[in-house]
Amino acid sequence: MEKVVTFKNNVGLNLSGAVHEPGIYDTALIYCHGFPSSGDGKSAKRIGETFAKKGYLVLRFSFSGTPPSEGRLEKNY
């Protein structure tokens, strides 16, 4: 199951992501994408789905400046 989430970073910008939640889990993973990709790409979704099927809770999100999160990419460098 994939659930869309939004949370604020340390400067108040909204970061968008998704949580892949298996029925039962005791371990969680956070997927951090590379630049200039995002946590919303095909590979990120596939990784989230794959690990959720193996029993892990997975949070994947897009850093600020990478859609669909708020901010400007230039501020990340």
C-alpha positions in Angstrom: 0.0 0.0 0.0 1.3 3.5 -0.9 0.2 6.5 1.0 1.1 10.1 -0.1 2.6 12.2 2.6 3.8 15.8 3.0 5.9 17.2 5.8 8.0 20.4 6.4 11.8 20.6 6.3 13.9 22.7 8.6 13.1 26.0 6.7 9.4 25.4 6.5 9.1 24.1 2.9 6.7 21.3 2.1 8.4 18.1 1.1 6.3 15.5 -0.8 6.7 11.8 -0.6 5.1 8.4 -0.1 5.1 5.7 2.5 4.9 2.0 1.4 3.5 0.1 4.3 3.3 -3.6 4.4 0.8 -5.3 6.6 3.3 -6.2 9.3 6.7 -4.7 9.8 9.4 -4.0 12.4 12.0 -2.2 10.3 11.8 1.0 8.3 13.8 2.4 5.4 14.2 5.9 4.1 14.9 6.2 0.4 17.1 9.2 -0.5 17.2 10.0 -4.2 20.2 11.4 -6.1 20.3 14.7 -8.0 18.7 15.8 -10.2 16.1 12.9 -9.9 13.3 12.8 -7.4 11.7 10.4 -5.0 8.7 10.3 -7.3 10.5 8.5 -10.2 9.9 5.0 -11.6 13.0 3.6 -9.9 12.1 5.1 -6.5 8.6 3.7 -6.7 9.9 0.3 -7.7 12.4 0.3 -4.8 9.6 1.3 -2.3 7.3 -1.4 -3.6 10.0 -4.1 -3.7 11.1 -3.5 -0.1 7.5 -3.2 1.2 6.8 -6.7 -0.3 9.8 -7.9 1.7 8.2 -6.6 4.9 9.9 -3.1 5.3 8.1 0.2 5.8 9.6 2.5 3.2 9.5 6.3 3.2 10.6 7.9 -0.1 10.5 11.7 -0.6 11.7 14.4 -2.9 14.3 16.9 -1.5 13.4 20.6 -1.7 13.8 21.9 -5.2 12.9 18.6 -6.8 9.3 18.2 -7.9 6.8 17.7 -6.4 8.4 19.2 -3.3 8.7 23.0 -2.8 11.9 25.1 -3.1 14.5 25.8 -5.7 17.1 23.2 -6.6 19.9 25.9 -6.7 19.4 26.4 -3.0 20.5 22.7 -2.4 24.1 23.3 -3.6 
